[in-house]
Amino acid sequence: MSVLELLDKLDQIEILYEPIYSADGHRVIAYEVIGQVESENKIINIEKFTYEKDVPADIRAEIELLFVRKTLQAVAHLIDDFGLYIPCNPELLMLDFGENYFSMLKEIVVESNLSNITLVMTEHKFDGETNQLQHLIRYIKTYGVKIAFADVGSQTQLENIMLLEPSILKLNVGQLNYNLWGAQNHAFSTIRTLAVKMGTQLLIENIETVYQLQHGWKNGARYYKGPYLQLPQKKLHARDSLKERFRKECEQFIATEKKQLLHKYDEMKRLERVICTIVEQLNPTSMQNEKLLELAKALEDCAFRLYICDNNGFQTSPNISWKDGKWEMHQETIGKNWSWRPYFLLNIIKMTKDNQGELSGVYSDIETGELTRTYSMAIANEEFLFIDIKYDYLYEHNIVN
């Protein structure tokens, strides 16, 4: 469909409402609007059209405003009871510094309901000055209007998330696809961690299976939408239409997760008991290399490296490392300081005060690049033993995460 044909059919824009469900209330908390025009068995999505760079920006802006105006006029009297997600191309918004778009919002929606409006932007498609967009968004947000970033993933600029401070990050379910998880895990984990720190909520969209719903739930998403839940329709769905089904599925997710967490807890405690028993028997110190080698051999099933530090993080023993089927001693590591590592000194204090060991979170080892976790514990003479755990052991016992 050409631009001229689309302009001729603007009065035929069809508005669909896709419900967004919350994980806490198991009910519809908002609707995302979809605009489309059909011609010759081809459907044009209005939001996607507004990002077509080969179409003049003023025409795209006119079409976006027309669609949003039509949407708001249809449901503005209802949105004191639910949220409404509407498209907003930031490039088009900046043409007049948001004057037409925001004037329209204030004209149709009463000010007390502006907090129920969420503007959906695709951040990585914006080529303008982000600092200028930031000023505009800050102004809009003073009225309570929220900002959502769409298609968040590997193309998303983390600095833009921090600068523009969106309330919602929308992740396509492809970001949580099992087959792509290994390649995209680091990007998603970083985005999720940043969202938690900023108080930004995650919305998983295009959910097609219960597995995808569960995966989003397990990874901290608060909001969900997609064909598995409800297809977009011309009318608003009953807000409690899936409440019982969603609640039962969440109860199943909870039962499965609790079972897995209990298994992980038991395995971590088992690992801790094995290590502590052997350490108590051998009583190693940094001055007894032979005992360190003996300890390494006793922990061969689970460890690939061990060493000792003092309470300031200075290494007082050589590294005892597993390489090419045997244990090696690396004297050159003596004297290195590890206090720069996150939480290192805090863990030293906790081990000293609580008199118990610490199993770190998962991280990539500097030398091997493999995922590992480190078990650390206080020993004699104000020294601390660090044992790096093999990835194979973590995976086999389901304690990678």
C-alpha positions, 0 to 999 in steps of 0.5 A: 500500500502506498502512502497516498492509499494509506492517507485515503484510508485513514478513516478506516483505521481499525483499533484493537485492544490487547490486554496486559496482565499483572503477575500480582493481581492476575487481572488486566491492568492496562490495554495496549492499542494497535492500529491497522488498515487493511487493503487488498488482503494486506494489513498495515500496522500503524505503529510500525508505519510511523518508523518507516524512514522512507516516508516523510516525517511530517506525514508519519506524524500526522498519521500517528496523531490521527490514530492516537486521537481516535483511540483516546476519543474512544476510551478516554472516559474509561481510563480512570479505571485502567492503563492505556499504552499508546504508540509514540515515535520519539523522532516524530515527537521531537519535530515540534518538541512534543507540542502537538502530541502532548496538547492532544493528550491534555485536550482529550484526557483529564489531567487526573487520568494522565497517570494512566497513560503510557507512551510506548517508544522504540528507543534504539530506532531514535537517531536524534539528540537523546539529551533533548529527548530527555528534557521533553520526557521529563516535562511530560512525566511531570503530568504523571504520564509514563514511558515504556521502551519497546523491543528491549534487547541487545540493541538497547543502549543501557545509558539511554535507559538510565538517562530517560528512566522509562517506567516499563521495559517491554521484552519480546518473548524471543529474548526469553526463548530457550534456544536463544537463551545462551546467546542473549542471557548476559544482555537480558540479565544486565537489563533485568538487574538495571531495571531492578535498581531503577524500579523499572518494571518488565513487561513480556510480550508475544507470549504464545505458550505456558512455558514462555509465561513461566519463563517470564514469571521466573525472571522477574517480569511483572506484566504480560501479554500475548496470544497465549493470554488473549488476542487483541480485540475490538472491544475491551476484555473483561478485566478478570476474565483470566483471573482463575486460570492465571492464578492456577498457573502461577500456583503451579509455577510457585510449586515448581520453583519452590521444589527447584529452590529446595533442591538447590539449597540442599545441594549447596548445603551438601557442598558446604558440608563436604568442603568444611569436613575436609578442611577441618580434617586437613587444617590448611594454612598459607604456609603449608603448600603440601596440605593445600595440594592434599586439599585440592586432591580431596576436592577434585570432584568439585574444585578447579582452583583454591588459594588463601588470602588475608583479611585485607584481600592479599593472597598469602598462598600460591594458586593451586589450579587444575590443568591438563589433568593434574594439580599445579602450583603457581607461586606468582600469585602470592601478594596479589590483592583481590579487595577490588572485587565486588562484595569481597571485603563485605564477605570477609566481614560476614565470614568473620562475624558469622563464623560461616562460609559464603558461596558466591553468585555465578560469574565468569572466571577471568582465566577460563571464561567459564561460569563458576561460583566461589566458596570462601571460609575463614580458617586459622590465623585470620586467613580465608580460604577460597575454592573455585567450583567447576562449572560441570559440578554446578551444572550436574547438581543444578546450582549454576544459578 
